[in-house]
Amino acid sequence: MSCKISRLMSFLSTEEKQKFADCHIHAKSLILELKKKNKINPNHASDMTNLHEILNYNNKLANSIIKFDWIVRDEIKLREFLDFTKKYELDKETIDDFWLNLIVLSILKYYWMLESSLIILLKGVKYGTKSREKIKGRETLGDFRKTIFPALGLNGHIDWQMIDTNFRNALAHGWYKKDNDHLVYYKNTKLEEPKILTKIELIKKSMGVYLQTITLVAEIGNWKDLNDLGEDDPLQIE
């Protein structure tokens, strides 16, 4: 099963399109290797159907954010938009705050999708000799990165540098702020080791999580009859 490159994909850069293709190949290879090792939930396709409505909401959210992003990061469009909304007191700082928080929400939703998809793919699988070393459904992305995938010998099929769990934790716990046109996030609640991202860097991080997630989700589930977003739905198959 292959993921259809929707209208959303048509706006990717050449580099991102190549990354999409690479992620797609790794997603297919991951499932094939899990099947060979007999380390896969045999009902993963039907189990993913339970997430159908949430997955599609996430896709709609991504499409909506793309439209808003076109306005915010294009100086001419932004000036036109601000002129039009001036009477509603929507100034540039307010719009920037909206933009930042929409991006953060989108990133967190896709981290959740990736985590949930891996749990469904490996539900019930033993990855070690101890009784507790079995996928029970409460595992985190950190567990998959540090313990489960290395134990299964499959770490090469997920770009864990792109799936930055420290970044995800900072956003989820609210350890971040906007500083002019930058996002500043911290390692923990003590607000240590600040890291700074420009808008472009934040978008790249967002797109990295999106590409990793959407290619894996498309391979795990059975989306043959999916039509919520029509031709724009990234989960539609060719």
C-alpha positions as CSV (number, residue, x, y, z in Angstrom):
1,M,0.0,0.0,0.0
2,S,1.4,3.4,-0.9
3,C,0.7,6.9,0.3
4,K,-0.8,9.2,-2.3
5,I,1.2,12.4,-2.8
6,S,-1.7,14.8,-2.3
7,R,-2.0,18.5,-3.2
8,L,-0.3,19.1,0.2
9,M,2.8,17.2,-1.0
10,S,3.0,19.3,-4.2
11,F,4.2,22.2,-2.0
12,L,7.2,20.4,-0.7
13,S,10.7,21.5,-1.7
14,T,12.9,19.2,-3.7
15,E,14.7,18.2,-0.6
16,E,11.5,17.5,1.3
17,K,10.1,15.4,-1.6
18,Q,13.3,13.3,-1.5
19,K,12.8,12.9,2.3
20,F,9.2,11.9,1.8
21,A,10.3,9.2,-0.6
22,D,13.0,8.0,1.8
23,C,10.5,7.9,4.7
24,H,8.1,6.0,2.5
25,I,10.7,3.3,1.6
26,H,11.7,2.9,5.3
27,A,8.1,2.6,6.4
28,K,7.5,-0.2,3.9
29,S,10.8,-1.9,4.9
30,L,10.0,-1.6,8.6
31,I,6.8,-3.5,8.2
32,L,8.3,-6.2,6.0
33,E,11.1,-6.8,8.5
34,L,8.7,-7.0,11.4
35,K,6.7,-9.6,9.5
36,K,9.8,-11.6,8.8
37,K,10.8,-11.5,12.5
38,N,7.1,-12.3,13.4
39,K,7.2,-9.2,15.6
40,I,4.1,-7.4,14.4
41,N,0.5,-7.0,15.5
42,P,-1.3,-9.1,12.8
43,N,-4.4,-6.9,13.2
44,H,-2.5,-3.6,12.8
45,A,-4.5,-2.5,9.7
46,S,-7.9,-2.9,11.2
47,D,-6.8,-1.6,14.6
48,M,-5.7,1.7,12.9
49,T,-9.2,2.2,11.6
50,N,-10.2,3.1,15.2
51,L,-8.1,6.2,14.8
52,H,-9.6,7.2,11.5
53,E,-11.6,10.3,12.6
54,I,-8.7,11.7,14.7
55,L,-6.2,11.0,11.9
56,N,-8.3,12.9,9.5
57,Y,-8.8,15.8,11.8
58,N,-5.0,16.0,12.1
59,N,-4.8,16.0,8.3
60,K,-7.4,18.8,8.1
61,L,-5.4,20.7,10.7
62,A,-2.3,20.4,8.6
63,N,-4.0,21.7,5.5
64,S,-5.5,24.7,7.5
65,I,-2.1,25.6,9.0
66,I,-0.5,25.5,5.5
67,K,-3.0,28.0,4.3
68,F,-2.4,30.3,7.3
69,D,1.4,29.8,6.9
70,W,1.2,31.1,3.4
71,I,-0.1,34.4,4.8
72,V,2.1,34.8,7.8
73,R,5.5,34.1,6.0
74,D,4.8,36.1,2.9
75,E,5.4,39.8,3.6
76,I,3.1,41.1,0.9
77,K,0.2,38.8,1.8
78,L,0.7,39.5,5.5
79,R,0.5,43.3,4.9
80,E,-2.7,42.8,2.9
81,F,-4.2,40.6,5.6
82,L,-3.3,43.0,8.4
83,D,-4.8,45.9,6.4
84,F,-8.0,44.0,6.0
85,T,-8.2,42.9,9.7
86,K,-7.0,46.2,11.3
87,K,-10.6,47.0,12.4
88,Y,-10.6,43.8,14.5
89,E,-7.3,44.8,16.2
90,L,-5.5,41.8,14.8
91,D,-2.0,43.2,14.7
92,K,1.2,41.4,13.5
93,E,2.2,40.2,17.0
94,T,-1.3,38.7,17.5
95,I,-1.1,36.9,14.2
96,D,2.4,35.7,14.9
97,D,1.2,34.2,18.3
98,F,-1.7,32.5,16.4
99,W,0.8,31.1,13.9
100,L,3.3,29.8,16.5
101,N,0.6,28.1,18.6
102,L,-1.0,26.5,15.5
103,I,2.4,25.1,14.5
104,V,3.1,23.8,18.1
105,L,-0.4,22.1,18.1
106,S,0.3,20.5,14.8
107,I,3.7,19.2,15.9
108,L,2.2,17.7,19.0
109,K,-0.6,16.1,17.1
110,Y,1.8,14.4,14.7
111,Y,4.1,13.2,17.6
112,W,1.0,11.6,19.1
113,M,0.0,10.0,15.8
114,L,3.5,8.5,15.4
115,E,3.5,7.2,19.0
116,S,0.0,5.7,18.7
117,S,0.8,4.2,15.3
118,L,4.0,2.4,16.6
119,I,2.0,1.1,19.6
120,I,-0.7,-0.3,17.2
121,L,1.9,-1.8,14.9
122,L,3.7,-3.6,17.7
123,K,0.9,-4.3,20.2
124,G,1.5,-7.5,22.0
125,V,5.0,-7.9,20.6
126,K,7.8,-9.1,23.0
127,Y,11.1,-7.2,22.4
128,G,13.1,-8.8,25.2
129,T,13.4,-11.9,27.4
130,K,11.7,-10.4,30.5
131,S,8.0,-10.6,30.9
132,R,7.7,-6.8,31.2
133,E,9.4,-6.3,27.8
134,K,6.2,-6.5,25.8
135,I,4.2,-3.8,24.1
136,K,1.3,-3.0,26.3
137,G,0.1,0.3,24.9
138,R,1.6,2.8,27.3
139,E,5.0,3.1,25.6
140,T,6.4,6.5,24.6
141,L,8.5,7.6,21.7
142,G,11.4,7.7,24.0
143,D,10.8,4.0,24.8
144,F,10.8,3.1,21.2
145,R,13.9,5.1,20.4
146,K,16.0,4.0,23.4
147,T,14.9,0.5,24.1
148,I,12.4,-1.2,21.8
149,F,13.7,-0.5,18.3
150,P,17.3,-1.2,19.3
151,A,16.2,-4.5,20.8
152,L,14.4,-5.4,17.6
153,G,17.4,-4.3,15.5
154,L,15.2,-1.9,13.5
155,N,16.4,1.6,14.6
156,G,17.6,2.4,11.1
157,H,14.0,2.6,9.8
158,I,13.1,5.7,11.8
159,D,15.0,9.0,11.6
160,W,15.3,9.6,15.4
161,Q,17.3,12.7,14.8
162,M,14.2,14.1,13.1
163,I,11.9,12.7,15.7
164,D,13.3,14.9,18.5
165,T,11.7,13.6,21.7
166,N,13.4,16.4,23.8
167,F,11.7,19.0,21.6
168,R,8.4,17.2,21.8
169,N,8.6,17.1,25.6
170,A,9.4,20.8,25.8
171,L,6.3,21.6,23.7
172,A,4.1,19.2,25.6
173,H,5.0,20.5,29.0
174,G,4.9,24.2,28.0
175,W,8.7,24.8,28.3
176,Y,8.8,27.3,25.4
177,K,8.1,30.9,24.5
178,K,8.1,33.2,21.6
179,D,11.0,35.7,21.5
180,N,10.4,38.1,18.6
181,D,10.4,35.9,15.5
182,H,12.0,32.9,17.3
183,L,10.8,30.0,19.3
184,V,12.9,29.4,22.5
185,Y,12.4,26.0,24.2
186,Y,14.1,24.4,27.2
187,K,15.3,21.0,28.4
188,N,13.1,20.9,31.6
189,T,11.0,22.7,34.0
190,K,14.1,24.5,35.4
191,L,14.3,26.2,32.0
192,E,17.8,25.0,31.4
193,E,19.8,24.7,28.1
194,P,17.6,27.0,25.9
195,K,17.5,26.2,22.2
196,I,16.4,28.8,19.6
197,L,14.6,28.1,16.4
198,T,13.8,30.6,13.6
199,K,10.4,30.3,11.9
200,I,12.0,28.4,9.0
201,E,13.7,26.0,11.3
202,L,10.4,25.4,13.2
203,I,8.6,24.7,9.9
204,K,11.4,22.3,8.9
205,K,11.0,20.4,12.3
206,S,7.2,20.3,11.8
207,M,7.6,19.0,8.3
208,G,10.1,16.4,9.4
209,V,7.7,15.0,12.0
210,Y,4.9,15.1,9.4
211,L,6.8,13.2,6.8
212,Q,7.9,10.5,9.2
213,T,4.4,10.1,10.6
214,I,2.3,10.3,7.4
215,T,4.3,7.7,5.6
216,L,4.2,5.2,8.5
217,V,0.5,5.7,9.1
218,A,-0.3,5.2,5.4
219,E,1.5,1.8,5.5
220,I,0.1,0.6,8.8
221,G,-3.6,1.3,8.1
222,N,-6.1,0.3,5.4
223,W,-7.2,3.6,3.9
224,K,-8.8,2.3,0.7
225,D,-12.2,3.8,1.4
226,L,-10.9,7.0,3.0
227,N,-12.6,10.0,1.4
228,D,-12.9,12.7,4.2
229,L,-10.5,15.1,2.4
230,G,-11.0,13.7,-1.1
231,E,-7.9,14.1,-3.3
232,D,-6.2,16.3,-0.7
233,D,-6.1,13.5,1.9
234,P,-2.4,12.3,2.4
235,L,-3.7,8.9,3.6
236,Q,-5.5,8.1,0.3
237,I,-3.8,5.3,-1.6
238,E,-3.0,5.3,-5.3
